[in-house]
């Protein structure tokens, strides 16, 4: 299982290790160059001391023995050597430490006047050499012009020093890496403690008690936004769950009555077939039509609540409104209602099924609940559809519940063909189509508006 604490500690530790290794390598390289440079300077100094002490005596090249011993080339110092060559390559002088042996000649000894080279000393160890071309100061006749002196010293101590430095750097770096990992693990653990607490609090959330939420104030600033957003989502979930529970209960209640009626009529026909009349059949058809209407409404709500995109096509404004009014003509005459309509010419780009549901439900709701003998006002344009009717039974607090599914002002559920889903369908469909639905009371008149296309409220 992945752990943020472990992953952060390893990541930061790896970064620190890379930095330490890079820094250690840079330090070792710098020290190596510095110590090698100092070693080369000592070779040059020794060579210069020997050159100063060189002389021509009776045509022979000589170097003062005391200076040789002073420069460290005595027989008791086998690690330091020198040898002097003529321009023709003949050995003119050598250090007592060489005995009768010769120093190996570097490749560039002849071609370059001076330089440094690594070579193997007569005692078999690795050494470093410096050569320089010179002419003795008292060589008046120029017989020793182009003389070369080759000075070499054992680098064992230098290599030992560099190994010691490398060991110290590696030891310190390794210890520092291990210590930093341990410290980082503890520090990151303390820093991530609020995250662990947030995780524990989230795991303790009970689906049946979503209102408990999280205590935001106890978290650091970086997590307060997360906790606050979780609380907001939990609150919305609680409202959604409550609404779904209420919807399920109300839907079951709405379906129970017509189903019970159908069962009773069916049992009547099965038990006493002689008493089953055509009137009973018509009543059964009415109940079936009511069930069909309820199921169609629930289907529309499911479509409006879905995540798919709506199917949009041009729909004639006037035709849709007139079609719904014609279907309601009997109820309009029965309740002595008049319609004052203002319908713009043209069409609206919308989903035909949902558009018909919006128009039919708003008009049907107004015809059902408007006061008898009153006037309905209907407005339709490419960006607005509204219906206004008398609603003397409604109060301003009722507007908050007007679009709830299965809510009705009256506590009675015996109104045929009206399940309390009409305005819920209107709002859900309007939202699905990218618009909005609102209701307001103007005195005793209810105005329900469906808007889309960004028009401001009237």
C-alpha positions as CSV (number, residue, x, y, z in Angstrom):
1,X,0.0,0.0,0.0
2,X,1.3,3.4,-0.9
3,X,2.1,5.8,1.9
4,X,2.5,9.6,1.4
5,X,4.8,9.7,4.4
6,X,7.1,7.0,3.1
7,X,7.0,8.3,-0.5
8,X,7.8,11.9,0.6
9,X,10.6,10.7,2.9
10,X,12.1,8.5,0.2
11,X,11.8,11.3,-2.5
12,X,13.3,14.0,-0.3
13,X,15.9,11.6,0.9
14,X,16.8,10.6,-2.6
15,X,17.1,14.3,-3.6
16,X,19.3,14.9,-0.6
17,X,21.4,11.9,-1.4
18,X,21.9,13.1,-5.0
19,X,22.9,16.6,-3.7
20,X,25.3,15.1,-1.1
21,X,26.8,12.7,-3.6
22,X,27.2,15.5,-6.1
23,X,28.7,17.8,-3.4
24,X,31.0,15.1,-2.1
25,X,32.2,14.3,-5.6
26,X,32.8,18.0,-6.3
27,X,34.6,18.4,-3.0
28,X,36.8,15.4,-3.7
29,X,37.6,16.6,-7.2
30,X,38.5,20.1,-5.9
31,X,40.8,18.6,-3.1
32,X,42.4,16.2,-5.6
33,X,43.2,19.1,-8.0
34,X,44.5,21.2,-5.1
35,X,46.7,18.5,-3.6
36,X,48.0,17.4,-7.0
37,X,48.8,21.1,-7.8
38,X,50.7,21.4,-4.5
39,X,52.5,18.1,-5.3
40,X,53.5,19.4,-8.8
41,X,54.7,22.7,-7.2
42,X,57.0,20.8,-4.9
43,X,58.5,18.9,-7.9
44,X,59.1,22.2,-9.6
45,X,60.7,23.6,-6.5
46,X,63.0,20.6,-6.2
47,X,64.0,20.9,-9.8
48,X,64.7,24.6,-9.5
49,X,66.9,23.9,-6.4
50,X,68.9,21.4,-8.3
51,X,69.3,23.7,-11.3
52,X,70.6,26.4,-9.1
53,X,73.1,24.0,-7.6
54,X,74.3,22.6,-10.9
55,X,77.8,23.6,-12.3
56,X,80.4,22.7,-14.9
57,X,83.6,21.5,-13.3
58,X,86.5,20.6,-15.6
59,X,84.1,20.0,-18.4
60,X,81.9,17.7,-16.2
61,X,78.3,18.4,-15.1
62,X,77.9,18.2,-11.3
63,X,75.3,19.0,-8.7
64,X,76.3,19.9,-5.2
65,X,75.7,16.9,-2.9
66,X,74.6,19.0,0.1
67,X,71.9,20.6,-2.1
68,X,70.8,17.2,-3.2
69,X,70.4,16.0,0.3
70,X,68.7,19.3,1.3
71,X,66.2,18.8,-1.6
72,X,65.4,15.3,-0.3
73,X,67.3,13.3,-2.9
74,X,69.7,11.5,-0.5
75,X,70.1,7.7,-0.5
76,X,67.8,7.5,2.6
77,X,64.9,8.9,0.6
78,X,64.0,6.2,-2.0
79,X,60.7,7.9,-2.8
80,X,62.4,10.9,-4.5
81,X,64.5,10.7,-7.7
82,X,66.1,12.9,-10.3
83,X,68.2,12.3,-13.4
84,X,69.9,14.8,-15.8
85,X,70.1,14.0,-19.5
86,X,72.2,15.7,-22.2
87,X,70.5,16.9,-25.4
88,X,71.6,13.6,-27.0
89,X,69.9,11.6,-24.3
90,X,73.0,10.6,-22.3
91,X,72.7,10.4,-18.5
92,X,74.8,13.2,-17.0
93,X,73.8,12.8,-13.3
94,X,71.3,10.9,-11.2
95,X,70.2,10.9,-7.6
96,X,71.8,8.5,-5.1
97,X,68.3,6.9,-4.6
98,X,68.5,5.6,-8.2
99,X,71.7,3.8,-7.7
100,X,72.6,2.5,-11.2
101,X,69.0,2.5,-12.5
102,X,67.4,5.0,-14.8
103,X,64.1,6.8,-14.6
104,X,61.6,5.9,-17.4
105,X,61.5,8.7,-19.9
106,X,58.1,10.4,-20.4
107,X,56.8,10.4,-24.0
108,X,57.0,14.2,-24.3
109,X,60.4,14.6,-22.8
110,X,62.1,15.3,-26.1
111,X,59.3,17.2,-27.8
112,X,58.4,19.6,-25.0
113,X,60.7,21.9,-23.0
114,X,58.9,21.2,-19.7
115,X,55.9,19.2,-18.4
116,X,54.4,16.7,-16.0
117,X,53.8,13.0,-16.4
118,X,52.7,10.0,-14.4
119,X,55.2,7.0,-14.5
120,X,56.3,3.9,-12.6
121,X,59.3,4.5,-10.4
122,X,62.2,2.0,-10.1
123,X,60.8,0.6,-6.9
124,X,57.6,-0.4,-8.7
125,X,55.2,2.2,-7.3
126,X,53.4,4.9,-9.2
127,X,55.0,8.3,-9.2
128,X,54.8,11.7,-10.8
129,X,57.6,13.5,-12.7
130,X,58.5,17.0,-13.8
131,X,61.1,17.8,-16.5
132,X,62.6,21.0,-17.6
133,X,65.1,22.0,-20.3
134,X,67.9,24.3,-19.2
135,X,71.6,25.4,-19.8
136,X,74.0,25.6,-16.8
137,X,74.8,29.2,-16.0
138,X,78.6,28.6,-16.2
139,X,78.5,26.7,-19.5
140,X,80.3,29.4,-21.4
141,X,81.2,27.3,-24.4
142,X,77.6,25.8,-24.7
143,X,78.6,22.2,-24.5
144,X,75.6,21.5,-22.2
145,X,73.0,23.4,-24.1
146,X,69.6,21.6,-24.1
147,X,70.3,19.7,-20.9
148,X,67.1,18.2,-19.3
149,X,66.5,17.5,-15.7
150,X,63.7,14.9,-14.7
151,X,62.5,15.0,-11.1
152,X,60.1,12.3,-9.8
153,X,58.5,11.5,-6.5
154,X,56.4,8.7,-5.1
155,X,52.6,9.6,-5.0
156,X,51.7,6.9,-2.5
157,X,51.1,9.4,0.3
158,X,49.1,11.7,-2.1
159,X,46.9,8.7,-3.1
160,X,46.5,7.7,0.6
161,X,45.5,11.2,1.5
162,X,42.9,11.3,-1.3
163,X,41.5,7.9,-0.3
164,X,41.2,9.2,3.3
165,X,39.4,12.2,2.1
166,X,37.1,10.1,-0.1
167,X,36.4,7.8,2.9
168,X,35.6,10.7,5.2
169,X,33.3,12.2,2.5
170,X,31.5,8.9,1.9
171,X,31.2,8.2,5.6
172,X,29.9,11.6,6.4
173,X,27.6,11.6,3.4
174,X,26.2,8.1,4.1
175,X,25.6,9.0,7.8
176,X,24.0,12.3,6.8
177,X,21.7,10.5,4.3
178,X,20.6,7.9,6.9
179,X,20.1,10.6,9.6
180,X,18.2,12.8,7.2
181,X,15.9,9.9,6.2
182,X,15.1,9.3,9.9
183,X,14.5,13.0,10.6
184,X,12.5,13.5,7.5
185,X,10.3,10.5,8.3
186,X,9.5,11.9,11.7
187,X,9.1,15.5,10.5
188,X,6.9,14.5,7.6
189,X,4.9,12.3,9.9
190,X,4.2,15.3,12.2
191,X,3.4,17.5,9.2
192,X,1.0,14.9,7.7
193,X,-0.7,14.2,11.0
194,X,-3.7,16.5,10.1
195,X,-4.0,14.5,6.8
196,X,-4.3,11.3,8.8
197,X,-6.9,12.9,11.1
198,X,-8.9,14.0,8.0
199,X,-8.7,10.5,6.7
200,X,-9.9,9.1,10.0
201,X,-12.7,11.6,10.2
202,X,-13.9,10.8,6.7
203,X,-13.8,7.1,7.4
204,X,-16.0,7.7,10.5
205,X,-18.7,9.4,8.4
206,X,-21.9,7.4,8.6
207,X,-24.2,7.4,5.6
208,X,-27.1,7.6,7.9
209,X,-25.7,10.7,9.8
210,X,-24.2,12.8,7.0
211,X,-25.1,16.0,8.9
212,X,-22.3,15.3,11.4
213,X,-19.7,16.5,8.9
214,X,-16.1,17.5,9.7
215,X,-14.7,20.0,12.2
216,X,-13.0,22.5,9.8
217,X,-11.4,24.8,12.5
218,X,-9.0,22.1,13.7
219,X,-7.3,21.6,10.4
220,X,-4.4,23.7,8.9
221,X,-5.2,26.2,6.3
222,X,-4.2,23.9,3.4
223,X,-6.8,21.3,4.5
224,X,-9.6,23.7,5.6
225,X,-10.7,24.1,2.0
226,X,-10.9,20.4,1.5
227,X,-12.8,19.8,4.7
228,X,-15.2,22.7,3.9
229,X,-15.8,21.3,0.4
230,X,-16.4,17.8,1.9
231,X,-18.9,19.3,4.3
232,X,-20.7,21.0,1.4
233,X,-20.8,17.8,-0.6
234,X,-22.1,15.9,2.5
235,X,-24.8,18.4,3.0
236,X,-25.9,18.2,-0.6
237,X,-25.8,14.4,-0.4
238,X,-28.0,14.5,2.7
239,X,-30.5,16.7,1.0
240,X,-30.4,14.5,-2.1
241,X,-30.8,11.3,0.0
242,X,-33.7,12.9,1.9
243,X,-35.3,14.0,-1.4
244,X,-34.9,10.5,-2.9
245,X,-36.3,8.9,0.2
246,X,-39.3,11.2,0.1
247,X,-39.6,10.7,-3.7
248,X,-39.6,6.9,-3.3
249,X,-42.1,7.1,-0.5
250,X,-44.4,9.5,-2.4
251,X,-44.1,7.5,-5.7
252,X,-45.1,4.3,-3.9
253,X,-48.0,6.1,-2.3
254,X,-49.1,7.5,-5.6
255,X,-48.9,4.1,-7.3
256,X,-50.6,2.3,-4.5
257,X,-54.0,3.9,-4.9
258,X,-54.6,3.3,-8.6
259,X,-53.1,-0.2,-8.3
260,X,-55.5,-1.0,-5.4
261,X,-58.4,0.2,-7.5
262,X,-57.3,-1.9,-10.4
263,X,-56.9,-4.9,-8.1
264,X,-60.4,-4.4,-6.6
265,X,-62.0,-4.1,-10.1
266,X,-60.2,-7.1,-11.4
267,X,-61.2,-9.2,-8.4
268,X,-64.8,-8.0,-8.8
269,X,-64.7,-9.1,-12.5
270,X,-63.1,-12.5,-11.6
271,X,-65.5,-13.2,-8.7
272,X,-68.8,-11.9,-10.0
273,X,-68.3,-11.7,-13.8
274,X,-72.1,-11.1,-14.2
275,X,-71.9,-7.9,-12.2
276,X,-68.8,-6.5,-14.2
277,X,-70.3,-3.7,-16.4
278,X,-69.0,-1.4,-19.1
279,X,-68.8,1.3,-16.5
280,X,-66.3,-0.7,-14.5
281,X,-64.3,-1.1,-17.7
282,X,-64.3,2.6,-18.3
283,X,-63.2,3.2,-14.7
284,X,-60.3,0.7,-15.2
285,X,-59.3,2.5,-18.3
286,X,-59.3,5.8,-16.4
287,X,-57.1,4.3,-13.7
288,X,-54.7,2.8,-16.3
289,X,-54.5,6.2,-18.0
290,X,-53.7,7.8,-14.6
291,X,-51.0,5.2,-14.1
292,X,-49.7,5.8,-17.6
293,X,-49.5,9.5,-17.1
294,X,-47.7,9.1,-13.8
295,X,-45.2,6.7,-15.3
296,X,-44.6,9.0,-18.2
297,X,-44.0,11.9,-15.8
298,X,-41.5,9.8,-13.9
299,X,-39.8,8.9,-17.1
300,X,-39.5,12.6,-18.0
301,X,-38.0,13.3,-14.6
302,X,-35.5,10.5,-15.1
303,X,-34.6,11.9,-18.5
304,X,-34.2,15.4,-17.1
305,X,-32.0,14.0,-14.3
306,X,-29.7,12.1,-16.7
307,X,-26.2,13.1,-17.7
308,X,-26.7,12.7,-21.5
309,X,-27.0,15.8,-23.7
310,X,-30.4,16.9,-24.9
311,X,-31.6,16.4,-28.5
312,X,-32.2,19.9,-29.8
313,X,-34.2,20.8,-32.9
314,X,-36.4,23.8,-33.9
315,X,-39.9,23.7,-32.4
316,X,-42.7,26.1,-33.4
317,X,-43.7,28.2,-30.4
318,X,-47.3,28.9,-31.3
319,X,-48.1,25.3,-32.4
320,X,-46.9,23.8,-29.1
321,X,-48.9,26.3,-27.0
322,X,-52.0,26.0,-29.1
323,X,-51.9,22.2,-29.0
324,X,-51.8,22.1,-25.2
325,X,-54.6,24.7,-24.9
326,X,-56.8,22.7,-27.3
327,X,-56.3,19.6,-25.1
328,X,-57.3,21.7,-22.1
329,X,-60.3,23.3,-23.8
330,X,-62.9,21.2,-21.9
331,X,-61.4,22.1,-18.5
332,X,-61.1,25.7,-19.5
333,X,-64.8,25.9,-20.4
334,X,-65.8,23.9,-17.3
335,X,-64.0,26.2,-15.0
336,X,-64.9,29.3,-17.0
337,X,-61.3,30.3,-17.5
338,X,-60.1,32.8,-20.2
339,X,-56.6,32.8,-21.7
340,X,-54.7,36.0,-22.5
341,X,-51.8,34.9,-24.7
342,X,-48.8,36.7,-26.2
343,X,-47.0,34.3,-28.4
344,X,-44.0,35.4,-30.6
345,X,-43.7,34.2,-34.1
346,X,-40.9,31.8,-34.9
347,X,-39.4,28.7,-33.3
348,X,-37.2,27.7,-30.4
349,X,-34.2,25.4,-30.5
350,X,-35.0,22.8,-27.8
351,X,-35.8,19.2,-27.0
352,X,-39.3,18.6,-28.4
353,X,-40.4,16.1,-25.7
354,X,-39.2,18.2,-22.8
355,X,-40.6,21.4,-24.4
356,X,-44.0,19.8,-24.7
357,X,-43.7,18.6,-21.1
358,X,-42.9,22.2,-19.9
359,X,-45.8,23.7,-21.8
360,X,-48.3,21.0,-20.9
361,X,-47.4,20.9,-17.2
362,X,-47.4,24.7,-16.7
363,X,-50.7,25.1,-18.5
364,X,-52.3,22.1,-16.8
365,X,-51.1,23.2,-13.4
366,X,-52.6,26.7,-14.0
367,X,-55.9,25.4,-15.3
368,X,-56.3,23.0,-12.3
369,X,-55.5,25.4,-9.5
370,X,-56.6,28.8,-10.9
371,X,-59.7,30.3,-9.3
372,X,-62.9,29.7,-11.4
373,X,-63.8,32.5,-13.7
374,X,-60.3,34.0,-13.6
375,X,-57.9,34.8,-16.5
376,X,-54.7,33.0,-17.4
377,X,-51.9,35.0,-19.0
378,X,-49.5,33.0,-21.3
379,X,-46.3,34.5,-22.8
380,X,-44.0,32.6,-25.2
381,X,-40.9,33.8,-26.9
382,X,-37.6,32.2,-28.1
383,X,-36.1,32.9,-24.6
384,X,-39.1,32.9,-22.3
385,X,-42.2,30.9,-21.5
386,X,-44.4,32.0,-18.6
387,X,-47.8,31.3,-17.2
388,X,-49.6,33.5,-14.7
389,X,-52.8,32.6,-12.9
390,X,-54.8,33.4,-9.7
391,X,-53.5,31.4,-6.8
392,X,-55.4,32.6,-3.7
393,X,-54.4,29.5,-1.6
394,X,-50.7,30.1,-2.0
395,X,-48.5,32.0,0.5
396,X,-44.9,33.3,0.0
397,X,-43.4,30.4,2.1
398,X,-45.0,27.9,-0.3
399,X,-42.8,29.1,-3.1
400,X,-39.8,27.3,-1.6
401,X,-41.7,23.9,-1.8
402,X,-43.6,24.6,-5.0
403,X,-41.1,22.6,-7.2
404,X,-40.7,19.7,-4.8
405,X,-41.7,16.3,-6.2
406,X,-45.2,15.2,-5.0
407,X,-45.8,18.4,-3.0
408,X,-49.2,19.9,-3.1
409,X,-50.7,22.7,-1.0
410,X,-53.6,20.4,-0.1
411,X,-52.9,17.4,2.1
412,X,-55.4,15.4,0.1
413,X,-54.1,13.1,-2.6
414,X,-57.4,12.3,-4.2
415,X,-57.2,14.7,-7.1
416,X,-57.4,12.6,-10.2
417,X,-54.6,13.0,-12.7
418,X,-52.5,15.3,-10.6
419,X,-49.6,13.7,-8.7
420,X,-47.8,16.8,-7.7
421,X,-45.0,16.2,-10.2
422,X,-45.9,18.8,-12.8
423,X,-43.7,21.7,-11.6
424,X,-40.9,19.3,-10.7
425,X,-40.9,18.2,-14.3
426,X,-40.9,21.8,-15.5
427,X,-37.9,22.8,-13.4
428,X,-35.9,19.6,-14.1
429,X,-36.5,19.9,-17.8
430,X,-35.6,23.6,-17.9
431,X,-32.4,22.9,-16.0
432,X,-31.5,20.0,-18.3
433,X,-32.0,22.3,-21.3
434,X,-29.6,24.9,-19.8
435,X,-32.2,27.3,-18.5
436,X,-33.9,28.0,-15.2
437,X,-37.4,28.0,-13.7
438,X,-38.7,30.4,-11.1
439,X,-41.9,31.2,-9.4
440,X,-43.1,34.5,-7.7
441,X,-46.3,35.8,-6.2
442,X,-47.7,39.1,-7.4
443,X,-50.5,39.7,-4.9
444,X,-52.7,36.7,-5.3
445,X,-51.4,35.7,-8.7
446,X,-48.7,33.1,-9.3
447,X,-46.2,33.7,-12.1
448,X,-44.1,30.7,-13.2
449,X,-41.3,31.6,-15.7
450,X,-39.0,29.3,-17.7
451,X,-36.0,31.2,-19.1
452,X,-33.0,30.2,-21.2
453,X,-30.4,32.0,-23.3
454,X,-29.2,34.3,-20.4
455,X,-32.2,36.7,-20.2
456,X,-32.4,38.6,-16.9
457,X,-35.5,38.0,-14.7
458,X,-38.3,40.5,-15.2
